[in-house]
Amino acid sequence: MAKKEKEQQKPAPEKERYAMPYNNRELSWMDFNIRVLEEATEKENPVMERLKFLSITASNLDEFFMVRVAGIMEQIHQGYTYPDPAGLTPLEQMDRLSAKIHDFSKKQYNCLNRSILPALKKHGLQILTVSALSDKQKKFIGDYFERLVFPVLTPMAVDTSRPFPLLANRSLNIAVRLTDEEGESVFAVLQVPSILPRFLELPANDGRAFILLESIIMDKLPELFELYNIEAFCTFRITRDSDLDIDEETDDLMEEIQKSIKKRKRGKPVRLELYKKCDEELKCFLIDMLDVGEQEIYEQSGPLDLTFLSKFASACGTPELFFEPIVPVSPPADFYGYDNIFDAIREKDRLVHHPYESFDAVLRFVKTAAEDENVLAIKQTLYRVSGNSPIIAALIRAAENGKQVTVLVELKARFDEENNIHWAKKLEKAGCHVIYGLTGLKTHCKICLVVRREQDAIRRYLHMGTGNYNDITAKFYTDIGMFTCKEEYGTDASSLFNVLTGYSIPPEYNKFIVAPTGMRKFFEDMIKKETENAKQGLPSGITVKVNSLVDPSIIELLYKASQAGVKVKLIVRGICCLIPGLKGISENITVRSIVGQLLEHSRIFKFENAGDPVVYMGSADWMQRNLDKRVELVFPVEDEALKKRSLAILDLHLSDTVNARIQLPDTTYLNIDKRGKRVVNSQTEFSELAKKELRKNKKIKESKTVGTPILPTHIHTGDKK
């Protein structure tokens, strides 16, 4: 939690705080990470995919400590005692979280040691310790150490003249306890160099064998401390408070963020991970040096920092050890047969469902705009982009071609700040007009506006989506994008960019729902409307797919809707603070979470609207930050064919029996009972549907060309050169 957020929190009146059932946000997030871990433990999943799921749980937990746990610890330090909407004080939250995370960590390593490593061994893959190496393998690691490892190591003594070093956040380190000639204990610290690969393949007669870098270093410690006796050594890792404290009133936001990024590296430790068999004296030394409490210490029964397992899987796995890849169809069915993307959009609204349909359609939209002589201007928001972004390259090309290019680059996108600063400078250098975001708000909306001169008038073409303009994450995040050139949408887009880039007052939008000015009221009013319709005996219902549901006001209104008889179907991948299935409160509400091969990221909202359903989609989750503290965009899907498709997407998610879990009234999640039901994996079915739709459109296109005269290749119908 951001520090300014914490300062602004005020206790609600006692009766409001306890007025409704509410699951604590942090505990709910841990439940989500448990669902990801379940995918790692699932023996039916391919072993390399299980490794990747385990890696994701570790990466998720790192960020959770750096931001959320750090925020709670800061609240405790500041003496903050007010309860959250679940009635828990920061101290109570920390106690429950600590117990849950410690238990979770044990399950992670049980999964690795008891299930995944034996499964790898069956496939001829082993991660060995030094004691298990043959003489040939020992010589191999000895040569590797001398050539590549030794030159980059920096042993750091810790004594009265040399203080404990400032260790990088999430770096892997080795602590060493030594004795001198007089038998006095001294200590040293050694950072495992992140510049080198974490694992090394060894020569092996049978299968493939690997060893971890830290194992090699620990074996060679005598060569690093020749004048001392090595009494004990232990791997350890620290996680630091990494939330940025940014003064947004500064004259130079970019410089302020750069300063804060540097401070992040010196944040207070919020977690100390140790190898479980660490020497007690060495353990006490680290605890004393790092000033961590008992709750912050995690003794792990295996290699620290399991995030490396994803790279291991990618480097060492063979195709049969992974899920069958979901290959995006290209072009998407909606764009098949169109040489010019603007022609396709001018004909009708278009929808693209990633990654089942290629993200290339979005890239093509921006690239075509950059080269089209009739395009006058491009305006785009960027929250997270890839390291070598083709979107950025296209925008730079557009500026070079004389287009007016305006880009809002959100510098405050957490853990992407440095990447976004880099791209902002590149864009500015190319001549683009770059906006860094709005004071006090993150700009999270996903929109690209292309202004094009045409025969009849100036026309505005739009792409709006649920996900980032990131060609890498678009391969494994599920998102939806809509293209349109309808006038009312174009007018709204221009108005939105005027608000983002200038001093314009937020207008009354024709179609757009924009946070923080009108989105909360819109969603609250829509839920109230469904509630009223149910009371009047009219058709009612709410179906929503979001990543997180946290906002207390929205939850309270959903409870009231349920009590009025509204059927509420929620698909919430991650945090869900609403508790479904409670008698007299939420018995008409169901919550399911879909965790599978792909990361569910799209946001879709359906309201029954008295029998005339309306559908919206966009960038916002149902969290306070999305509704009140970010610039978000939600837009209606009005084209009947696209609306029908959007509803079908929701229906297929609701029928999933493979990736879905149902939330129970005790807040636990249960796998769908498949007995007597058709096995439905929504993600693989979406992939098949995308292929089917493309085949269908090809047939339609081909049938329209039947009877069209085919000219011989030697006949030219164009102007002579």
N, C-alpha and C positions, 0 to 999 in steps of 0.2 A: 504493500500500500504506500503510495506517495506520501511524503511527509506533510505537504500542504493539505492533502486529503485528510490526514489524521488530525491535524490541527482544527479543521473545519467541522469535524464530527461533533454533534451535540446529542445529548441523551434525549430520547423521546420520552413523553410522559409515560409513567408506569403502566397505565392501562393499555396504551398503544403498543408497548414493547412486547407484551405477552398476549396480544389479542388473537393471534392465529398461530397454527403450527408452522414452523420454519426450521429447516435443516441448516445448520451452520455451513457457511460457504466453504471454509477450508476443509472441513471433514468430508463434505460432498466432493470436493476436488480429489481428495485421497481415494474416495470410492471409485472415481473415474480412473485413476491410475491403477487401482486394483483390477479394474476390468481390462485394462491394457495388459497387465501382468498375466491375467487368465489366458490371454491369447498366446503368451510365451509358454505357459504350462500345458497348453492343449496339444496332446501328442498327435492328433490328426493333422495339425498344421505342419508344413515342411520345416525341417530343422533350421534352415538358414533364416526363414521368416520368424521362427521363434527367437532366434538370436537378435533379430532386428527389433522385435517387440520388447525384449528385455532391455536392449539399448535405449529404446524410446522411454521406458519407465525411468531409467537412470537420468536421462537428459531432462525429462519432465520434472523430476524431483530436484535436480540441481536448480532449475529456474524457480521452482516453488520455494526453495530455501532462500535464494537470493532476493526474492521480492516479498512473497507473502509471509513466510516465517519471520524474515527479518523485520517486516512491518509490525507483526505482533510483538516481537521482542522489544522493538523500539517503544511501542505503546506501554509495555510493562515497565521499561526503564524510566519512562516519563511519568509513571504513576497513574496512567489512564485506567479507570476502573469501571467505566460504563459498559453494560452488556450490549451485545449485538442483538439483532432481531430474534435470534434463537435463545436469547437470555443468558448467554455465556460471556463472562468477563474475559479480557485478554489472558489473564493468568489461567482461567479454566480452559480456554481454548488451547493454550500451550500445553497444559497437562494432558489433555485428550489427544492432541496432535502428536505429541512426543511418543505416547504409548502406541498410537496407530502407526507412526512412521517406523519405530523400532521393530514392530511386528512385521511391517511391510518389508523392511530390509532383510529380515531373516528369510522371508518367503522368496525374495529375489535370489538369494544365494542358495537356498534349497533347490530352487528351480534350475539354477546353473549347475550346481554340483551333482545333484541326484538325478536330474532328468536330461538336461541339454548336453552336458559333456559326455555322458555315456552314449547318447544318441549320435553325437559326432563321431565317437570312437567306432560305432557300428558302420559308419560310412567311411572309415579309414582316415579320420582326421583327429589329431591329438594335440593338446597344448601341454607340454611337458615341463616338469621342474628339472633343475640341474641334476638332482640325485638320480633321475631316470635316464640321463643321457649316456650314450655309448662313448667310448674313447674318441671315436671319429667326430661325433657331434660336439664333444667338449673342446676338441682342437678347433672346430669350425667357429664356435662362439668366441674362443680365445683370439682367433685371427680377426674376427669381426670387431671385437672390443678394441683391439690395438689399432685397427685401421680407422674406425669410424666413431666409436663411442668415447674412448679415452680423451681424444683431443677436445671434445666439446663439454666435458664434465668440469664442474667447479665445486669441489668440496669446500664447505664453509664451516670453519670452527666456531664454536660458541663458547665464549669465556668473558672474563671481566673487561677485556679490551676489544672484543669483537661481539657485538650484541646479536641477538637472534635476528636472522635476515627477514626482510619483508618479502614473503612468498606470494607469488601470483595466485589470484583466485582460481580455484579448481585445478591447480597444478599438482602433479604427482611427485611426491618427495620421499626420500629415505632418511630416517633419523638413525644415527649411529652412536652407541655408547662405547667408549674406549677407555683403556687404562694406560697410564704412562709407566715408566720404569719403576716409579715409586708406588705403583698400585693405585694412584689417584684417578678417580673417574673424570673424564672429560667428554664433551658431546660435540657432535658435528651434524650438519644437515647437507644433503645432496639432492638437487633437483633432477628428476628424470627428464632428460631433454625432450621437449615436445617437438623439436625440429626433426627428430628421427622417428621412424615407424615404431608403433607400440609393440609389434610382434615381428618375429623373424622366422622364416621357414628354414628348417634344418634338413640336411641330407638324411634320407630314410630309405631303408631297404623295402619296407612294406607300408603302403599308404603315404600319408603326408603328416609331417610332424612340425610343430611350431614351439617357440619359446617366447615369453614376454621380455621386453627390454629390461624391466626392473629386476627380473631374475638374473639376467646376465650381469648387471651392475653389482647386485648384492653378492654374487659369486666372486667378483673381482675386487671387493672392498679391500682385501689385504694389500693389493697393489697400489691403492690410493692412500693408505695410512700405514706406511712401512715402519714407522718409528713407534707405533702403538699396537697394543693388543686389542683386538675387536671382541668385545664382550657380548654385545647384542645389537641387532638392527631391526628396523621395522618400517614398512611403507606407511605413509600417512598422506592425507589430503585435507585441505581446508576449503570451505565454501564461505564467501564473504557477502555481507550486505551490499547489494549492487544496485539498489534503487537510486535513481538520479534525483538530486535536489537542485532544481533549476530555477533561477530567478528569471522569469519570462518578461520582466519589465526592463531587462538590460537593453542597451543600445545595439548589441551584437549578439543575437541568439546563437549563431553558429559557434562563435568563440566561447560563449557560456557553456554550451553543451560539450564542447571539446574539453574544457576545464573539468566538467563534472565527470566525464568518462575517465579522466586520469585519477580523480578522487575515488572512483569505483574500485580501482585496483587496491586501494588502501582501506576499503571498508572493513568494519568489525567482523571477525569470524563468527559465523552463526552455526557452523557444523564442523566437527573434527571427525574424520573417518580414519580408523586404524585397522591394521591387520589384527585379527582376533588374538593371535598368540604373541602379541607385543610384550616385550619385557616390562615388568611393572615399574622399574626405576625410569626406564625410557618413556613410558606412558606418563608418569608423573611430571617428568621434565617437559614434555610437550603441553600438557594441560596447564602447567605453570606459565610457560612462555607465551602461550596463545590466549590465556585467560578465558577458558571456556568452562561452562558448568556441566554438571552430570548429564542433564537432559540433552546437551549438544554433542555428546560423545557417542559415536557409532562404531562398534567393533564388528568388522566384517570378516566372514569366513571364506574369503577368496580374493581375487585381484580387485583392487580399488578402481573406481571410475569405469563402470561397465559400458560407457558410451562407445568405447572402442569396438564393441562387438558388431556394430553395424558395418564398420569398415572391414572387419574380419570376414563377415558374411559375404560382402560384395567382392572381396579379393579372392576368397578361397572356395566359394560355393560354385557348384555346377548347376545348370538349368533345372535338373530334376529335383534339386533340393530347395527350390523356391516355388511360390505360387505361379501358376500359369499367368504370364504377364497380361495385363489389360492394355491392349494396343489401341490408341485413339484412332478413330476413322478420320480420314482426311481426303477430301474436304468433308465437313459436316454435311449431313443430308440437306439442310436448309440452303446451303450455298453451292450444291452440285450444279454444274452446267453454266455457271455465271463467270464470264471472264473479268467482269468489272464488279467489285464488291458493292459499289455504290448503286449500281443498277439493281442488284438483288434487294438491297435495303429499301430502295425507292418503291419497289413493287409491293412489299409487305414487311411487317415486323419479322425479325428472325431471332431464333433462340438457339444457343449452343450450350450443351451440357458436358462439362469437363470432368475427368479426362477421357470420358467415353468418346467424346468428339474433340478433335484436335484444337489446341490453343492457337494453332497457326491462323485460325480465322481472325482472332484478335490482332495478332502480329500483322497479318495482311491488311487489316483495316488501317493501322497506323502507318505501315510501310507505304501502302498505296497513297494515303493522304500526303505523305512526305514527298512523293514524286509527282503527284497529279498537279498539272499546271493550273487547274481551275480551283484548287484548294487555296484559300486565303489565310486560314488560321487553324491552329490546333490548340486545344486547351485540355489539360489532363491532370488528374490527381495521382500521386504515387505514394504508397505507404511502405510496402516492402517489394523490392525488385531483386532479381538474381545478380550474382557477382559479375556476369558478363552480359548484361541485359540487352537483348535486341530491341526492346521498346525504347530504351535510352538512345541507342544507336540511330533508330528511326527518327526520333525527335531532334537529335543533333543534325541529321541529314535534312530534315525539314527546314530547320533554321538556316542551314547553309544554302538551301534552295530559295531563300527569301520569304518563307512563310512566317507569319507572326505566331510564335510558339510560346505559350504560357504553361508553366508546370508548377503545381504545388507539390513540393517534396516535403513530407512530414519528417522533420529532423528528430522528433521525439518518439518515433517508433521504437519501442523498447528492444534493446540488443541489436538493432539495426542502425543505430545512430551514426556510427562511423561509415558504414556502407553508404548511407543516404547523404552524408556530408560530402563524400567522395563524388557521388553522382551529381549533386547540386553544383559543385564547382565545375565539373565537366560541362554541364548544361549551360551554366553562365558563360563559360569561356567560349562556347559555340554560338552565343548570341541569343539564347533563350531567356525569357523573362521568368525568373525563378522566385517563387514565394515559399517561405519556410513554414508556413502554418499560422494559426491564429493564437494569440495570447490566451492562455488558460484552457485551450481546447486542443485535442488531437483531431486532425482531419483524417478520418477513416473511410470516407465514402469512396466508391470505385466508379469513376466516370471519365469518359473521354469524349470531347466535343470536337467535331470537324466542321468548319464553315467552308462551304463550297459554292462557287459561282456557277450557275447553270443558265440555260437559255431563258427560262421563264422568270427566274428570281434567284436570290441567295437562299440556299437550303442548308439546314443544319442536320448533320448526321451524328447519331449518338451510339456509344456503347456504354451500358450500365451493367454492373455485375455484383455478385456476392463475394468475389474473391479478389486477391491482389493481382496486379499486372506483373506476374512473376512466372516466367516460362518454365522454371524448374519445379516449383511447388505445384504448378498446374498439372503435372504428370501424376501426382498422387493425392492431391486435395480435390474433393468433389465440389464443384462450383457451377454456377449458371450465369450466363451473360445474355443480355438482350440488346439487339440492335434495332434502332428505329430512326425515322426522319420525320415523324409526325410533328406538326407545327407546335402544338401545346407542350410537348416534351422538350423541343428545341428552345422555346421561350423560357421554360423553367431552367434549363441547363445554363443558358446565358445569365439568367438572374442569379443562379447559385454561384457561378464563377465570379460575378460582380461582387457578391458578398465576400467571397474568399480573397479576392485580390484588391478590393477597394474599401470604401466606407459606406457601401450601400446598405440600406435598411432591409432586413429579410422581408421579401414580398409575400403576398398571398399566392402560393404556387397553384398552377392549374392541375398538375398531376403529382408532383413530387411530394413526398413526406420527408421532411428534413429535420434532423436533430442539430442543436438542442432546442430549436424554437417551437416546433410543432409536433414532433413525433410522439412524445409521451402522451399528450392530449389525444392524438389520433388513435393510438392503440387502446388507451383507456376508454375512449368513446366507443370504439368498435366492440370491445368486450361488453360494455354496458348495453349496447344495442342488441347484442345476441342474448343477453340476460333478459332484457325487456321482451324480445320476441318470444322467448321460451315461456315467459309469464302469460303472454297473450295467446299462447297456443300456436304460434307461427313456427315454421321450420327454423331451427337454430342449430348451431354447431361451430366449433373452433378447432382447426387443425393447424398446428404450428411446428415447424422444424427450425431449431436454433442450436447454437453451440452451447449456450449457457442461459439458465433462467435463475436470476438472483433478485431482481427488483421486488421489494416488499409490496409496493402498491399494485403492481401487475398481479402478483400472486394472490393478494387479498381479493382482487376483482375476479380472478379465475375461480377462487373458492366460492364467491357469491354466485357466479355463473353456474357452477356445478350444483349449488343448492337450489337454483331455480330450474334445474333440469337440463341445462346445456351439456351436451356431450363434448368433452374437451379431450382431444387427442394430441399429446405432446411428444415430439421426437427431439430429445435433448442429448447431444453427444456427451457433454462434460458435466459441469456443475449444475445441479438442480436443487434449489432450496425449497421448492414446493414439495409437499408430501401427499401423494395420491392415495385414493382408496380409503380414506378415513370416513367412517360412518357419520352422516349428517353434515359433513364438511366438504369432502372431495371425492365422494364415492362415484361421481360421474367423470372423473379425470383419470386418464391413463398416461403413464410416462414410460417411454422406452428409449434406450440408448443403443446406437448402432456403432460398434467398433469392429472393423474388419480390415481387409487388405488395403483399402484406401481410407484416408482421413476425411470424415464427413465435415464439410465446411459451409455448405449452402444454407441460406436462410429463406424460408418460404412461409407465407402466412395466408391461410384460407379462412374466410368467414362466410357462413352459410347465407346470411343476408336475406332471410325470409324466403328462401327458395331460389334466389338468384345469386349464386356464389360469386364472391369477389376474391381475387388472388393478388398478393403483393409479394415482392422479393426485394432483397437488398443486402446492405452491409451490416445491419444492426442486430445484435443479440438483445435479449430482454434483461439487461443489466443497467444499474444506475449510471455507470460510466458511458454506456452507449446512448442512453436517452437524454442525459443531462450534461455530459462533459466532453462530448465528441461531436464532430460534424459527421453525420451519418446520412445515408440516402436510402430510402425505400421507395419503390415505384410500383404502380399497378401494371399487371399483365392483362391487357384488354382485348387483344386479338383472340378471337374465339378458338382458333386452332392451337395457339400457344397456351391459352388458358387451359384447354382440355389436356394438353401435354403436361402442364404443371401439376394439375390435379392427379394425373396418372402417376407422376413421380412420387407424390405424397402417398398415394394408394400402395404403390409397390414397396415403399419403405415400411408401411404399416403391415405389410404381409410377410416381411422378412422373418424367416425362422432360423437362420444360420448366424447372422451377425448381431441380431437384436437381443437385448435383455430387458426384462420388465422390472420396473421399480415397485417394490412392495411397500405397504404402509409403515414397515419398520425401517425404511430407507435403504434396505439391502436390495440387490439386484439378482434376478433369477433368469437363467436361460429359458428361452421359449420351449415349451413342451412340444416336441415334434410328432408325438404319437397321433396317427390318423391325419396328419397334415402333409400337404405337399412341401417338399424341401425347397425353400426359396432363399437364394442368396441375391439380395437386391443389387449388389454391385456387379456381379457377373451377368445378371439379367439386363441391367442397363447397358452393359457392353454389347450384349447380343442384340438388344433393341436398336442401338445406334447403327450396327452393321446392317440389320434388317431394313431400317429406314433408308439408308444410303442405297441399298440394292433396289428398293422400291422406287426411289426417285430416279435412279439410272434407267430403269425400265420405262418409266413415264416419259423421260426425256428422249429416250431412243425411239419410242413409239411415235412421238411427235415429228421425228425426222424422217419416218418412213414415207417414201414417195418424193422426197426432196431430191432434185437432180444433183448428181455428183459430177463435178467438172473434172476433166482430166488435169493432171498436175501441170501440164505444159501450157495450159490456158491461163492467162493472167487477167483478172477483172479490175485490177486497180490501175492508177495512173502510171504511165510509162516513165521510167527514170531517164 
